[in-house]
Amino acid sequence: MNLKQLKIFPKNNYSVELKIDSTSAISKLKNCTLSKEQYVANWSNKLFIGEIKENEFELKLSKKLYADFCVVHGKLENKKGTLEIQIGKVLKIIFVLVILFIFSGIITALIQNKFEEIFSLVMGIIVLRFIFLELGFRYATKSILQKLTEIIEIKTLQKSNLF
C-alpha cells in the first residue's frame, strides 16, 4: 500500500467537458447559488451556497443535513473544467476533535491496564472514518455531481488522479 493512498479525509478530482461554454455555465450556476456571506434562515431556496468568481467557484449543497460533507472547488475554461471535491473544514475539525478524544481514552485505558477497552476505542475510530466519513462523502458527492451535471450541462465527467 502506497502512502499516497492513505488519506484521512476523502477527496475526489474530476475533469469535465461541458455542452455549453463556461460563461453560460457560470451564469447558470450563479442563478442557483446563494452567497456564503449572506445569512438566510431558509437555505432551501437555492441549490448551492458558495462563492463564484469569473471562472472559478467554491460551492456546497444548501441542504442542512449534509451540506458540509462536500465542498466543490471548480474551474471552468472554454468547454472544459476541473472539479475538486473534498470534505468541509467544519467536519474535518469535528472529526479531529473526536479522534483526539478517543486517543485520550486509549491512553487512559493503557494507564489503567484496561486493555479490553482499547479494542472498542480503535473500532470507534475505524467506524467513524470508513463508515461515517466515507459513506457520507460518497453520498454527498453523488448528489452534488448530479446537480452540477444538470445545471452547468456536463457532457462528460471523468475521475482524474492528477492532484
Backbone bond lengths (Angstrom), bond angles and torsions (degrees), N, CA, C in turn:
res aa  C-N    CA-C-N  psi(-1)  N-CA   C-N-CA  omega(-1)  CA-C   N-CA-C  phi
1 M - - - 1.448 - - 1.526 108.76 -
2 N 1.296 116.29 131.34 1.453 123.54 -179.12 1.530 110.58 -82.83
3 L 1.331 117.38 146.29 1.457 120.47 179.12 1.518 112.19 -65.49
4 K 1.324 118.42 -26.89 1.456 120.94 177.34 1.526 110.87 -66.11
5 Q 1.322 117.49 -26.94 1.452 121.05 179.75 1.523 111.73 -77.87
6 L 1.319 118.17 -22.22 1.450 121.81 179.29 1.525 109.93 -82.70
7 K 1.305 116.78 97.77 1.451 121.71 -179.90 1.516 108.46 -121.01
8 I 1.304 115.53 136.91 1.460 119.09 177.86 1.518 109.91 -71.83
9 F 1.330 115.94 -44.45 1.456 120.76 -177.73 1.528 110.01 -112.95
10 P 1.325 116.54 130.36 1.465 119.22 -179.77 1.528 111.70 -66.61
11 K 1.323 115.29 150.93 1.457 122.03 -179.37 1.523 107.58 -154.86
12 N 1.320 116.75 135.96 1.460 121.56 179.17 1.515 109.93 -124.99
13 N 1.320 116.36 143.70 1.454 122.69 176.41 1.525 108.47 -122.69
14 Y 1.329 115.57 137.49 1.450 121.28 -178.66 1.521 109.85 -132.50
15 S 1.310 115.45 146.75 1.460 120.29 167.64 1.528 105.74 -109.34
16 V 1.329 115.68 137.62 1.457 120.61 -174.13 1.522 110.40 -125.30
17 E 1.309 113.95 153.01 1.451 121.44 172.38 1.522 106.58 -124.16
18 L 1.326 116.32 129.72 1.460 121.93 -174.65 1.525 111.52 -97.46
19 K 1.337 115.67 152.08 1.461 121.04 173.66 1.533 110.17 -79.13
20 I 1.333 116.27 -27.53 1.466 122.15 -178.43 1.528 108.89 -115.90
21 D 1.327 116.90 171.80 1.461 118.87 179.38 1.529 110.05 -75.48
22 S 1.323 115.66 161.17 1.459 121.22 -173.49 1.531 112.72 -65.70
23 T 1.320 118.86 -31.01 1.461 121.55 179.44 1.523 110.70 -64.12
24 S 1.311 117.12 -43.89 1.466 121.62 177.44 1.528 110.91 -66.37
25 A 1.321 116.07 -39.62 1.465 120.39 179.76 1.527 110.76 -64.22
26 I 1.332 116.82 -42.55 1.468 120.48 179.22 1.521 110.49 -65.41
27 S 1.325 118.52 -40.12 1.470 120.19 179.59 1.534 111.02 -67.02
28 K 1.331 117.88 -37.61 1.465 120.64 174.90 1.524 110.86 -64.14
29 L 1.317 115.37 -38.92 1.458 120.52 179.93 1.532 110.76 -66.18
30 K 1.326 116.49 -38.83 1.476 120.55 177.66 1.519 111.58 -61.80
31 N 1.330 117.44 -35.64 1.464 120.87 179.71 1.528 112.80 -67.37
32 C 1.314 116.83 -24.31 1.465 121.28 -177.30 1.527 112.87 -104.33
33 T 1.347 116.83 8.90 1.458 119.71 -173.31 1.524 111.11 -122.00
34 L 1.313 114.30 133.96 1.455 122.43 174.18 1.524 107.87 -95.01
35 S 1.320 117.14 134.66 1.458 120.83 -179.16 1.528 110.24 -63.27
36 K 1.321 116.85 140.05 1.468 119.73 -178.99 1.523 112.04 -73.32
37 E 1.341 118.87 -13.22 1.455 121.49 177.16 1.526 112.20 -80.17
38 Q 1.330 117.26 -18.63 1.457 121.24 -178.92 1.518 110.34 -80.44
39 Y 1.317 115.28 145.15 1.461 119.27 171.58 1.520 107.32 -107.90
40 V 1.300 116.03 118.00 1.454 121.73 -178.89 1.518 107.99 -131.44
41 A 1.328 115.88 135.24 1.467 119.72 -179.73 1.525 111.60 -71.79
42 N 1.320 117.53 -33.08 1.458 121.21 -178.42 1.526 109.68 -112.16
43 W 1.320 116.50 96.38 1.456 121.86 -178.57 1.519 112.37 -78.33
44 S 1.302 118.26 -10.84 1.459 121.74 -173.67 1.525 113.18 -72.00
45 N 1.340 118.30 -7.60 1.462 120.24 179.92 1.521 112.12 -67.29
46 K 1.316 117.98 -28.56 1.456 122.66 -179.54 1.530 108.37 -120.49
47 L 1.337 116.61 157.33 1.464 120.95 179.97 1.525 112.67 -76.86
48 F 1.346 116.28 -34.53 1.453 120.88 -173.96 1.522 111.06 -126.83
49 I 1.316 114.04 159.60 1.457 122.58 170.05 1.517 105.04 -124.69
50 G 1.320 116.92 134.42 1.449 116.82 179.71 1.507 114.11 168.84
51 E 1.302 113.20 -159.52 1.449 121.79 -176.60 1.528 108.29 -131.34
52 I 1.334 115.13 130.71 1.462 120.32 -179.68 1.520 108.53 -124.29
53 K 1.318 115.24 125.28 1.466 121.27 176.01 1.521 108.12 -104.91
54 E 1.305 118.34 -161.71 1.468 121.59 -176.99 1.522 112.92 -53.75
55 N 1.323 116.55 -59.65 1.465 119.30 -179.82 1.530 112.13 -130.67
56 E 1.313 116.75 11.86 1.467 121.91 178.20 1.524 109.56 -123.22
57 F 1.326 115.05 153.74 1.454 118.92 178.39 1.524 110.36 -151.59
58 E 1.325 114.62 156.93 1.459 123.40 173.04 1.514 105.87 -134.13
59 L 1.327 116.30 117.56 1.461 121.49 -173.67 1.515 111.82 -132.54
60 K 1.331 114.52 155.13 1.460 121.77 166.55 1.515 107.09 -140.63
61 L 1.310 116.90 159.01 1.457 120.93 -179.53 1.524 110.00 -66.76
62 S 1.319 116.35 151.21 1.461 119.81 -179.35 1.524 112.52 -87.56
63 K 1.308 117.44 -2.59 1.469 120.44 177.64 1.520 109.79 -71.08
64 K 1.317 117.14 129.20 1.458 121.15 -174.53 1.526 113.04 -67.65
65 L 1.311 117.85 -31.75 1.460 120.49 -174.32 1.519 112.81 -65.71
66 Y 1.312 118.24 -45.38 1.457 120.03 -177.32 1.522 112.36 -130.78
67 A 1.320 116.55 32.59 1.463 120.52 -177.69 1.523 112.56 -64.21
68 D 1.318 117.83 -39.13 1.461 120.04 -174.55 1.530 113.10 -90.52
69 F 1.324 117.50 0.41 1.457 117.79 177.20 1.519 111.05 -64.19
70 C 1.320 116.72 -41.25 1.455 120.74 -176.98 1.514 111.51 -124.25
71 V 1.305 115.08 130.91 1.454 122.00 170.35 1.522 105.68 -121.04
72 V 1.323 115.89 127.60 1.462 121.54 -177.82 1.521 109.30 -106.13
73 H 1.322 115.26 124.51 1.458 122.05 171.67 1.522 105.34 -107.49
74 G 1.330 115.95 121.89 1.452 118.52 -176.85 1.507 112.71 -132.76
75 K 1.298 114.27 156.19 1.460 121.63 176.60 1.524 107.32 -140.76
76 L 1.339 115.53 126.17 1.457 121.16 -179.12 1.517 109.45 -119.46
77 E 1.323 116.44 131.77 1.458 122.68 176.22 1.515 107.81 -139.94
78 N 1.342 115.18 130.35 1.460 122.19 -176.15 1.522 109.16 55.25
79 K 1.306 118.65 -118.54 1.464 120.85 178.14 1.520 111.77 -112.98
80 K 1.325 116.51 18.89 1.460 121.22 -180.00 1.524 109.51 -127.29
81 G 1.321 114.39 163.57 1.446 118.36 178.60 1.512 112.32 -170.00
82 T 1.330 114.38 174.52 1.461 121.23 176.55 1.518 109.01 -128.83
83 L 1.311 115.60 146.65 1.459 122.65 176.24 1.517 108.50 -128.02
84 E 1.313 116.21 134.28 1.459 121.88 174.26 1.523 106.77 -121.74
85 I 1.303 116.72 118.76 1.462 121.82 -177.69 1.515 108.15 -112.56
86 Q 1.331 115.44 126.48 1.461 120.46 179.88 1.523 109.80 -143.53
87 I 1.310 115.55 170.89 1.455 121.36 179.22 1.528 108.91 -75.64
88 G 1.332 116.34 143.36 1.453 122.14 -179.40 1.521 112.92 -66.90
89 K 1.330 115.58 157.40 1.468 121.96 -176.48 1.521 112.56 -62.95
90 V 1.319 117.27 -40.01 1.470 120.55 -178.51 1.519 110.65 -61.54
91 L 1.312 116.34 -44.71 1.467 120.65 179.47 1.525 111.39 -65.62
92 K 1.328 116.78 -37.41 1.464 120.64 176.47 1.521 111.05 -61.69
93 I 1.321 117.03 -44.92 1.466 121.17 -179.62 1.523 110.71 -63.51
94 I 1.326 116.84 -44.67 1.470 120.61 178.97 1.525 110.25 -61.43
95 F 1.324 117.32 -43.78 1.464 121.49 -179.98 1.529 110.70 -62.05
96 V 1.326 117.89 -45.37 1.470 120.92 179.95 1.526 110.68 -63.54
97 L 1.329 117.85 -39.82 1.470 120.12 178.26 1.529 111.63 -64.33
98 V 1.319 116.72 -41.21 1.471 120.08 178.12 1.527 110.40 -65.15
99 I 1.327 117.25 -41.02 1.467 120.87 178.81 1.528 110.37 -64.29
100 L 1.320 117.15 -41.33 1.472 119.93 177.02 1.527 111.18 -62.62
101 F 1.316 116.54 -38.90 1.458 120.92 176.78 1.531 110.73 -63.44
102 I 1.328 117.10 -42.21 1.466 120.93 178.34 1.527 110.57 -66.12
103 F 1.341 117.64 -40.87 1.465 120.15 177.68 1.527 111.70 -63.12
104 S 1.330 116.89 -35.93 1.473 118.11 176.24 1.526 110.27 -65.52
105 G 1.328 116.91 -33.05 1.467 120.57 175.06 1.524 111.54 -67.08
106 I 1.331 116.90 -37.78 1.471 120.86 177.68 1.525 109.79 -65.29
107 I 1.310 117.68 -43.46 1.475 120.88 178.99 1.523 110.39 -63.77
108 T 1.329 116.44 -41.86 1.470 120.29 177.89 1.527 110.64 -62.59
109 A 1.333 117.05 -41.76 1.468 120.49 179.14 1.527 110.94 -65.33
110 L 1.336 117.47 -37.09 1.469 120.23 176.47 1.523 111.52 -64.95
111 I 1.318 116.53 -42.43 1.473 120.51 -179.85 1.515 110.87 -64.72
112 Q 1.331 116.87 -39.72 1.465 121.02 -177.79 1.531 112.92 -88.04
113 N 1.340 117.49 6.00 1.469 122.91 -179.59 1.532 112.79 56.57
114 K 1.329 117.10 37.74 1.468 122.12 175.84 1.524 108.11 -105.42
115 F 1.327 114.18 73.22 1.451 120.57 -173.51 1.527 113.24 -68.49
116 E 1.332 119.01 -23.17 1.454 121.43 179.53 1.533 111.93 -69.32
117 E 1.328 117.74 -23.05 1.465 120.77 179.03 1.532 112.05 -79.31
118 I 1.323 116.21 -22.48 1.467 119.92 -178.21 1.526 110.35 -63.40
119 F 1.326 117.31 -39.27 1.462 120.90 -179.96 1.526 111.29 -59.51
120 S 1.322 116.96 -45.96 1.472 119.33 -178.99 1.532 111.42 -66.76
121 L 1.325 117.47 -33.29 1.462 120.07 178.22 1.535 111.18 -70.67
122 V 1.324 116.90 -41.17 1.461 120.44 176.98 1.530 109.97 -65.29
123 M 1.325 117.37 -40.30 1.463 120.57 176.22 1.528 110.71 -62.58
124 G 1.315 118.01 -34.30 1.463 121.63 176.05 1.518 111.62 -60.93
125 I 1.333 116.43 -42.33 1.473 120.74 177.64 1.527 109.95 -63.63
126 I 1.320 116.74 -45.03 1.468 120.93 -178.27 1.529 110.88 -63.93
127 V 1.320 116.53 -43.77 1.469 120.26 179.23 1.523 110.52 -63.75
128 L 1.322 117.09 -44.28 1.473 119.61 178.41 1.516 112.02 -59.05
129 R 1.311 116.32 -46.47 1.459 119.94 -175.26 1.527 112.18 -72.23
130 F 1.321 116.72 -52.17 1.456 119.12 -170.24 1.521 114.33 -88.25
131 I 1.295 118.17 -23.02 1.461 118.29 178.88 1.526 110.43 -99.99
132 F 1.322 117.03 -56.75 1.458 119.99 -176.83 1.527 111.94 -66.96
133 L 1.334 117.10 -56.50 1.466 119.99 -176.65 1.528 112.51 -68.60
134 E 1.307 117.34 -49.09 1.464 120.41 -174.15 1.527 112.05 -67.44
135 L 1.321 117.59 -49.53 1.463 119.87 -179.07 1.522 111.87 -67.97
136 G 1.328 116.62 -40.23 1.462 120.10 176.75 1.516 111.66 -62.70
137 F 1.328 116.22 -41.61 1.457 121.44 178.62 1.530 111.20 -64.38
138 R 1.314 116.90 -43.59 1.471 120.33 -179.77 1.525 111.31 -63.77
139 Y 1.327 116.44 -43.60 1.462 120.49 179.52 1.527 110.92 -63.76
140 A 1.328 117.07 -46.77 1.459 120.65 -179.36 1.529 111.17 -66.97
141 T 1.328 117.99 -37.35 1.464 121.64 177.48 1.525 110.65 -62.58
142 K 1.317 116.34 -45.23 1.463 120.21 178.77 1.523 110.63 -60.11
143 S 1.313 116.42 -43.01 1.458 121.18 -179.11 1.527 111.68 -65.53
144 I 1.321 116.91 -45.95 1.467 119.82 -177.63 1.524 110.89 -69.06
145 L 1.324 118.26 -35.77 1.458 120.67 177.76 1.526 111.67 -67.61
146 Q 1.330 117.70 -36.67 1.464 121.22 176.76 1.525 110.34 -61.63
147 K 1.323 115.75 -46.67 1.465 120.02 -178.69 1.526 111.51 -66.65
148 L 1.328 117.13 -41.32 1.461 119.89 177.57 1.522 111.48 -64.87
149 T 1.324 117.52 -38.76 1.460 121.55 179.16 1.526 110.58 -61.44
150 E 1.321 116.81 -40.84 1.465 120.78 179.07 1.529 111.66 -68.49
151 I 1.312 117.16 -43.81 1.468 120.78 -172.12 1.522 112.58 -76.34
152 I 1.335 117.06 -52.80 1.464 118.36 -175.32 1.531 112.15 -94.34
153 E 1.313 115.73 9.10 1.463 123.34 174.84 1.534 112.50 53.81
154 I 1.329 114.31 67.11 1.463 120.52 177.51 1.520 109.52 -77.94
155 K 1.321 116.34 125.74 1.466 121.63 178.93 1.523 110.23 -83.93
156 T 1.329 116.63 -51.32 1.464 120.30 177.63 1.521 109.40 -130.35
157 L 1.308 114.47 143.28 1.459 122.80 -179.53 1.513 106.81 -129.57
158 Q 1.318 117.03 118.52 1.454 120.19 -176.52 1.517 109.32 -128.73
159 K 1.323 115.45 127.03 1.455 120.90 177.47 1.521 108.84 -70.65
160 S 1.335 115.78 132.70 1.464 119.07 -178.75 1.511 110.61 -125.17
161 N 1.305 116.11 153.61 1.455 123.09 178.46 1.519 111.21 -110.29
162 L 1.319 116.33 32.25 1.456 120.19 -176.04 1.520 112.99 -73.66
163 F 1.325 117.63 -27.00 1.457 120.44 -172.10 1.494 112.14 -98.35
